[in-house]
Amino acid sequence: MGDDDLELDEDIGEATIVYEHPEEGTVEQEVPNEHIAYFQDHWLIKTGEDEDGRDLVRRIPAQRVHYVERTVERFEEEVKTLRDQVQSFAKDIRTKLPVGGARGGQGGADDGSVHRIDVEFDDDEDHPREP
């Protein structure tokens, strides 16, 4: 089977999203669970494919969405999946942001150390000057 023919053999449920459309008003749309996702404050819905077989995706800002209702096999598994995704994202951010200064994310706020910076002021000015 080629990548173009990739389809899920197992039915993973349906989702209903209710949102405000600028021209159509309140819209209720049902889609397969694999065609809806939340990313960067937007709900993404696969609406079809173009003539070249590429997916067409509608991005709906989260503030326009009233609710999303999904069928899931087990709620606990869905929550665990979300928790795992958040933990993975947090770990990724910790490795990319230098928390704790020059040690590249090692130590920092969690190691209990205090870092002090000396600042000198001119006698006639209210703002710091470079040492």
C-alpha positions in Angstrom: 0.0 0.0 0.0 1.4 3.4 -0.9 1.3 6.6 1.1 -1.4 8.0 -1.1 -3.7 5.1 -0.1 -3.0 5.4 3.7 -6.4 5.1 5.5 -7.2 4.0 9.0 -8.7 0.5 9.0 -10.2 1.1 12.5 -13.0 3.6 13.0 -11.7 6.1 15.6 -15.0 8.0 16.0 -16.6 11.2 15.0 -16.2 14.8 16.1 -18.8 17.6 16.1 -17.5 21.2 16.1 -19.8 24.2 16.6 -18.3 27.5 15.6 -19.2 31.0 14.3 -18.6 31.5 10.6 -18.3 35.1 9.5 -20.9 34.7 6.7 -22.9 31.6 7.6 -23.4 32.3 11.4 -23.4 29.3 13.7 -22.1 26.2 11.9 -22.3 22.7 13.3 -20.0 20.3 11.4 -19.4 16.6 11.8 -16.0 15.1 10.8 -14.1 11.9 11.4 -11.8 12.3 14.5 -8.7 12.0 12.3 -9.8 15.1 10.4 -9.8 17.5 13.3 -7.0 18.8 15.5 -6.2 21.7 17.8 -2.9 23.6 17.2 -1.7 27.1 18.0 -5.0 28.5 19.3 -6.9 27.2 16.2 -9.1 24.2 15.4 -8.0 22.6 12.1 -10.5 20.7 10.0 -9.8 18.8 6.9 -12.5 19.9 4.5 -11.5 17.9 1.4 -8.8 17.6 -1.2 -7.8 19.7 -4.2 -7.5 18.4 -7.7 -3.8 17.4 -7.0 -4.8 15.3 -4.0 -3.6 17.8 -1.4 -5.6 18.2 1.8 -7.7 21.4 2.2 -7.7 22.5 5.8 -9.9 25.2 7.5 -8.3 27.0 10.4 -10.9 28.2 12.9 -9.7 30.5 15.7 -10.4 29.0 19.1 -12.4 32.1 20.2 -15.0 31.4 17.5 -15.6 27.8 18.6 -18.5 27.2 21.0 -17.5 23.5 21.6 -16.1 20.4 20.1 -17.6 17.0 21.0 -15.7 13.9 20.2 -16.3 10.2 20.5 -13.3 8.4 22.0 -12.7 4.8 22.9 -11.8 5.5 26.5 -11.7 9.0 28.1 -8.7 8.0 30.3 -6.7 7.1 27.2 -7.6 10.4 25.6 -6.5 12.4 28.7 -3.2 10.4 28.9 -2.5 11.1 25.3 -3.0 14.9 25.9 -0.9 14.8 29.0 1.9 13.0 27.2 1.8 15.6 24.4 2.0 18.4 26.9 4.9 16.8 28.7 6.7 16.2 25.4 6.2 19.8 24.4 7.4 21.1 27.8 10.5 18.9 27.6 11.2 20.2 24.0 10.8 23.8 25.2 13.2 23.2 28.1 15.9 21.9 25.8 15.5 24.8 23.4 15.3 27.7 25.9 18.4 28.4 28.0 16.8 28.4 31.4 19.5 29.1 34.1 21.9 31.2 32.0 25.1 30.0 30.3 24.7 26.4 31.4 22.2 25.7 28.6 19.2 24.7 30.6 21.2 22.9 33.3 20.3 24.0 36.8 18.6 27.4 36.8 15.5 28.1 38.9 15.1 24.5 40.0 18.5 24.2 41.7 17.8 26.7 44.4 20.7 29.0 43.6 20.4 32.8 43.5 22.1 34.9 40.9 22.8 38.5 41.7 23.8 41.2 39.2 25.6 44.3 40.5 24.2 47.5 39.0 26.0 50.9 39.4 24.2 54.3 39.4 25.6 57.7 38.5 25.2 60.2 41.3 23.3 62.6 39.1 21.2 60.1 37.2 18.3 57.8 38.2 19.2 55.0 35.7 22.0 52.5 35.8 25.2 52.9 33.9 27.4 50.3 32.5 30.3 49.2 34.9 
